[in-house]
Amino acid sequence: MEPVEYPINGELDLHLFQPREVKPLVEDYLEACLEKGILEVRVVHGKGKGVLARTVHHTLERMDIVESYEPAASPRGGWGATVVRLKA
């Protein structure tokens, strides 16, 4: 499988990716955002059964560059998305 270019704009929609790709994708994407000076990122994982959200949160908990994260406000996806704040 060839690499896919994805815009680094502070929003990562995981609906486009396979579950096995999520952990490294989130890590790489957040690192790229930090390099660009983007300190708030919205990760869209969907609502479903919460499996993908738990994978994202578990990944975030292990990353030194993550200052905090929380469910997005209702207009930005509610519990179907997570807002991540990165350390400056």
matplotlib code that plots the C-alpha trace (Angstrom):
import matplotlib.pyplot as plt

x = [0.0, 1.3, 1.4, -1.5, -0.9, -3.2, -3.5, -2.0, -4.7, -5.6, -8.4, -7.9, -10.9, -10.2, -13.2, -10.8, -8.4, -8.2, -8.3, -4.8, -3.5, -5.0, -2.2, 0.7, -1.4, -2.5, 1.1, 2.5, -0.3, 0.1, 3.9, 3.3, 0.8, 3.3, 6.0, 3.6, 2.7, -0.9, -1.5, -5.2, -6.3, -9.7, -9.6, -12.8, -13.3, -17.1, -19.5, -20.1, -19.3, -16.4, -13.6, -11.9, -12.3, -10.7, -7.8, -7.3, -7.4, -5.0, -2.6, -2.9, -2.2, 1.1, 2.3, 4.6, 3.5, -0.1, -1.1, -4.7, -7.7, -11.5, -14.6, -15.4, -18.2, -21.5, -21.2, -17.7, -18.7, -19.6, -18.4, -17.7, -14.6, -11.8, -10.1, -6.4, -4.2, -0.5, 2.3, 4.0]
y = [0.0, 3.4, 6.3, 8.7, 12.4, 14.0, 17.7, 18.9, 21.4, 20.5, 18.0, 14.3, 12.2, 8.6, 7.3, 7.2, 4.7, 1.1, 0.5, -1.0, 2.3, 4.5, 4.5, 5.3, 7.7, 9.7, 9.8, 11.0, 13.5, 15.1, 15.4, 17.0, 19.5, 20.4, 21.0, 23.4, 25.2, 23.8, 23.3, 22.3, 19.3, 17.7, 14.0, 12.6, 8.9, 8.6, 7.5, 3.8, 1.4, 3.6, 1.2, 3.7, 6.5, 4.3, 3.5, 7.2, 8.1, 5.3, 6.6, 10.2, 9.2, 7.8, 10.8, 13.3, 16.1, 16.0, 18.5, 17.5, 16.1, 16.1, 15.3, 17.9, 20.4, 19.4, 21.6, 20.1, 16.4, 15.8, 12.5, 11.4, 13.6, 14.5, 17.8, 17.5, 20.3, 19.9, 21.3, 24.4]
z = [0.0, -0.9, 1.5, 1.4, 1.7, 4.3, 4.9, 8.2, 9.2, 12.8, 11.9, 11.5, 10.4, 11.2, 9.1, 6.1, 7.7, 8.9, 12.6, 12.6, 11.2, 13.9, 16.6, 14.3, 12.3, 15.4, 16.7, 13.3, 12.7, 16.1, 15.6, 12.2, 13.8, 16.5, 13.9, 12.1, 15.3, 15.4, 19.1, 19.0, 17.0, 16.5, 16.0, 14.6, 15.5, 15.4, 18.0, 17.3, 20.2, 21.4, 20.4, 18.1, 20.7, 23.4, 21.0, 20.4, 24.1, 25.0, 22.4, 23.6, 27.2, 26.1, 24.2, 25.8, 23.5, 24.6, 27.2, 27.5, 25.6, 26.0, 24.0, 21.4, 22.1, 20.5, 17.4, 16.8, 17.0, 20.6, 21.9, 18.3, 18.3, 20.7, 21.0, 21.7, 23.1, 22.4, 24.5, 23.0]

ax = plt.figure().add_subplot(projection="3d")
ax.plot(x, y, z, "-o")
ax.set_aspect("equal")
plt.show()
